[in-house]
Amino acid sequence: MSKKAAVILEREEKLAYVEQILLKKMTAPEVAKKTGVHEATVYDWLKKYREDPGDFMPGSGKLKREDKEIKDLEKRIKELEQENAFLKKRRNISSRTQCKIQSY
């Protein structure tokens, strides 16, 4: 039994086929047959497009806008936590030095 080679389509190609379906110029089964992907995959493209046309199929390794914002905010929180820890440590050292100076 041989496996079919994976079909890889660029985002723009998928978008063009979705638009063809929405304009009723092609059907999902026709697109599936033409591209060599499973019909369920074409319906998945339609579902994703309807959910968020602006972030339709961002591509491998690329984050959706919301995910990127979350990642950026998490990075900023980590930076602030490190800065806060540094300042607390510095304050503790400074207060111990002040105590030693006052005790003389």
Number of C-alpha atoms within 10 A of each C-alpha: 3 4 5 7 7 8 9 11 11 9 13 11 12 20 18 11 22 23 15 15 18 13 10 10 10 14 16 22 16 15 19 17 11 9 17 14 16 15 16 12 12 22 15 12 18 21 14 14 18 12 11 10 12 11 14 19 19 12 11 7 6 10 14 15 12 10 11 12 12 12 13 12 12 12 12 12 12 12 12 12 12 12 12 12 12 12 12 12 12 11 12 12 11 11 12 11 11 11 10 9 9 8 6 5
